[in-house]
Amino acid sequence: MSQPETVSVSVTVGDVKVQFSGTADSVMASVFNFLSKQVPSMDLAKRISLNYEATELIGRYAHLVKITPEGPRVIPDSSDTKLSDKDMVALQLVSARIAKDTGKVQDDAMQVSEIQSATALNPKSISSRISEMAKAGYVARDEKEPGKYRITTAGIHWLNSIVEKKVSRS
């Protein structure tokens, strides 16, 4: 008696790669089982996953932030958009994140003095706004350099809704 032929199938879905080997019937059953159980859960996981890539941030904020030779800056295309000090600080931190993600700077964390020189806002106002945003989880203190702050994913999510409202009103 001859042995049944071994079949080998590789399935790649996004970042997940699975290899199935065995008889044709067992491999087919395994592939269908994998696809029916794993793909829907991957789709669900993607729906609740929150992560902002540089391309998405650039697309969303190109009308408000620019990467200049002096570094990342908040420079709105239109003077119609009214931005609060809190918005300006958050946007400055987003511009630093974009600059880091695109390789223009090495660190996306900024000191209050750096934010002040970039935005021309009052340092006390910057400190107060950072404190408010840190309490809300929108800004995080740098663990290595305690005087530096960076925008969090939750902060970008919050800023998206704020900017959307302000831009749609203008």
C-alpha positions as CSV (number, residue, x, y, z in Angstrom):
1,M,0.0,0.0,0.0
2,S,1.2,3.5,-0.8
3,Q,1.0,6.3,1.7
4,P,-1.2,9.3,0.8
5,E,0.6,12.2,-0.6
6,T,1.6,15.0,1.8
7,V,0.2,18.4,1.0
8,S,1.7,21.6,2.4
9,V,-0.1,24.9,2.3
10,S,1.1,28.3,3.6
11,V,-1.6,30.9,4.5
12,T,-0.6,34.5,5.1
13,V,-3.2,37.0,6.5
14,G,-1.7,40.4,7.3
15,D,1.3,39.8,9.6
16,V,0.2,36.2,10.5
17,K,1.7,33.3,8.5
18,V,0.6,29.7,9.1
19,Q,1.9,26.5,7.6
20,F,-0.3,23.4,7.2
21,S,1.0,19.9,6.2
22,G,-0.7,16.5,6.0
23,T,-3.2,14.7,3.8
24,A,-5.2,16.8,1.3
25,D,-8.3,16.4,3.4
26,S,-6.7,17.3,6.7
27,V,-5.0,20.3,5.2
28,M,-8.1,21.5,3.6
29,A,-10.1,21.2,6.8
30,S,-7.3,23.0,8.8
31,V,-7.2,25.9,6.3
32,F,-10.9,26.3,6.3
33,N,-11.0,26.1,10.1
34,F,-8.2,28.6,10.4
35,L,-9.8,31.1,8.0
36,S,-13.3,30.8,9.5
37,K,-12.1,31.3,13.1
38,Q,-9.0,33.6,12.8
39,V,-9.8,36.0,10.1
40,P,-13.0,37.4,11.7
41,S,-11.2,37.9,15.0
42,M,-8.3,39.6,13.2
43,D,-10.8,42.0,11.6
44,L,-12.4,42.6,15.0
45,A,-9.0,43.3,16.5
46,K,-8.2,45.7,13.7
47,R,-11.4,47.6,14.4
48,I,-10.5,48.2,18.1
49,S,-6.8,48.8,17.5
50,L,-5.6,52.4,17.8
51,N,-2.2,53.4,16.4
52,Y,-1.3,56.4,14.3
53,E,1.3,56.0,11.6
54,A,3.3,59.0,10.3
55,T,1.5,58.9,7.0
56,E,-1.9,59.2,8.7
57,L,-0.7,62.0,11.0
58,I,0.8,63.9,8.0
59,G,-2.5,63.5,6.1
60,R,-4.5,64.7,9.0
61,Y,-2.3,67.6,10.2
62,A,-0.4,68.9,7.1
63,H,-2.6,72.0,7.1
64,L,-1.6,72.8,10.7
65,V,2.0,71.6,11.2
66,K,5.2,71.8,9.2
67,I,8.7,70.4,9.5
68,T,11.1,73.4,9.0
69,P,14.9,73.7,9.1
70,E,14.4,75.0,12.7
71,G,12.4,71.9,13.6
72,P,8.8,70.9,13.8
73,R,6.4,73.8,14.1
74,V,2.7,74.6,14.3
75,I,2.0,76.8,11.2
76,P,-1.7,76.7,10.2
77,D,-2.4,77.2,6.5
78,S,-5.4,79.3,7.3
79,S,-5.8,82.1,9.9
80,D,-9.5,81.1,10.2
81,T,-8.7,78.2,12.5
82,K,-8.8,79.4,16.1
83,L,-6.5,77.3,18.2
84,S,-6.3,77.4,22.0
85,D,-3.0,77.2,23.9
86,K,-3.9,73.6,24.7
87,D,-4.4,72.8,21.0
88,M,-1.1,74.5,20.1
89,V,0.8,72.5,22.7
90,A,-0.7,69.2,21.6
91,L,-0.1,70.1,17.9
92,Q,3.5,71.0,18.7
93,L,3.9,67.6,20.3
94,V,2.2,65.9,17.3
95,S,4.6,67.7,14.9
96,A,7.5,66.4,17.0
97,R,6.1,62.9,16.7
98,I,5.8,63.3,12.9
99,A,9.3,64.7,12.7
100,K,10.7,61.7,14.7
101,D,8.7,59.1,12.7
102,T,10.0,60.6,9.4
103,G,13.6,60.6,10.7
104,K,13.9,64.4,10.9
105,V,14.6,64.5,14.7
106,Q,15.8,61.8,17.1
107,D,13.3,62.3,19.9
108,D,9.6,63.3,19.9
109,A,9.7,64.4,23.5
110,M,10.0,68.2,24.1
111,Q,10.8,70.4,27.1
112,V,8.6,73.3,28.0
113,S,11.3,75.7,26.9
114,E,11.4,74.0,23.5
115,I,7.6,74.2,23.1
116,Q,7.7,77.8,24.2
117,S,10.4,78.8,21.6
118,A,8.4,76.9,18.9
119,T,5.0,78.3,19.7
120,A,5.7,81.7,21.4
121,L,3.2,80.7,24.2
122,N,3.7,81.8,27.8
123,P,5.7,79.1,29.6
124,K,3.3,79.1,32.6
125,S,0.4,78.5,30.2
126,I,2.3,75.7,28.5
127,S,3.1,74.1,31.9
128,S,-0.6,74.4,33.0
129,R,-1.8,72.9,29.7
130,I,0.7,70.0,29.9
131,S,-0.4,69.3,33.4
132,E,-4.1,69.2,32.3
133,M,-3.3,66.9,29.4
134,A,-1.0,64.7,31.5
135,K,-3.9,64.2,34.0
136,A,-6.2,63.2,31.1
137,G,-3.6,60.8,29.7
138,Y,-3.0,62.9,26.5
139,V,0.6,63.7,27.3
140,A,3.2,61.5,29.0
141,R,6.3,62.5,30.8
142,D,9.5,61.1,29.3
143,E,10.9,58.3,31.6
144,K,14.5,59.0,30.8
145,E,14.3,62.8,30.9
146,P,11.6,63.9,33.4
147,G,11.4,67.5,32.0
148,K,10.3,66.3,28.6
149,Y,6.9,65.4,27.4
150,R,5.4,63.6,24.4
151,I,1.9,63.2,23.0
152,T,0.2,59.8,23.7
153,T,-2.0,57.8,21.3
154,A,-5.0,58.9,23.4
155,G,-3.8,62.5,23.1
156,I,-3.7,62.2,19.3
157,H,-7.2,60.6,19.4
158,W,-8.5,63.5,21.5
159,L,-6.8,66.1,19.3
160,N,-8.3,64.6,16.2
161,S,-11.8,65.3,17.5
162,I,-10.9,68.8,18.6
163,V,-9.3,69.8,15.3
164,E,-12.2,68.2,13.4
165,K,-14.7,70.4,15.2
166,K,-12.6,73.5,14.8
167,V,-11.9,73.0,11.2
168,S,-15.5,72.1,10.3
169,R,-16.7,75.4,12.0
170,S,-14.3,77.6,10.0
